[in-house]
Amino acid sequence: MRDIFENKKSPFYHFGYLFPLSKIPKNDFQIYLQKRFKTISKEYTEISNNILKFSNEHPYHTQQLAFSVWEELIREENDNPVEIAIEKIVRYHDVDFERLWNMLNRTDMKMLIGMATSEFLPLSDQFSQNYNISSSSTAYSSILRLLKEGFINKSKGGYEIDDPFFRKWIIQKRNTM
């Protein structure tokens, strides 16, 4: 989206002002979710916390997960509606995620696997050794590609996979290989 307004070859170059939006503050999001889930579940606080923890307070992914959790709770009260909803969303997007995955080169795949399964920073020596990435320049080039393609975002602690459902899919696929 940013490219539409920042690419000099785009007809929308400098068409308006870019206004980057930050995440909705966790406390505000939590109050909003709790208020809604309170009407259908006694576990509304835990459900809200689990949704925000998984979605990392990303507005779109939070809404997607909250909607699916709501659907689960309407159908029947179960032990872990958040986990069930996550699994359903991941299964629903399996073909899309597979298509995205197959468009990546090997280095980018290794980088995403490492980011999904490791606590090491993607540009650290431990990360490169554990995920067989040849050099820090190769890792950095991969980071730049993944940022440009929207697979990852820069965060306070470094980099993170943008879509928590895609991250979960990577973990699941990695465990079945």
Buried (B, 14 or more C-beta within 10 A) or exposed (E): EEEEBEEEEEEEEEEEEEEEEEEBEEEEBBEBBBEBBBEBBEBBBBBBBBBBEBBBBBEEBBEBBBEBBBEBBEEEEEEBBBBBBBBBBBEEBEEEBEEBBEEBEEBBBBBBBBBBBBEBBBBBEEBBEBBEBEEBEBBEBBBEBBBEEEBBBEEEEBBBBBBBBBBBBBBBBEEEE
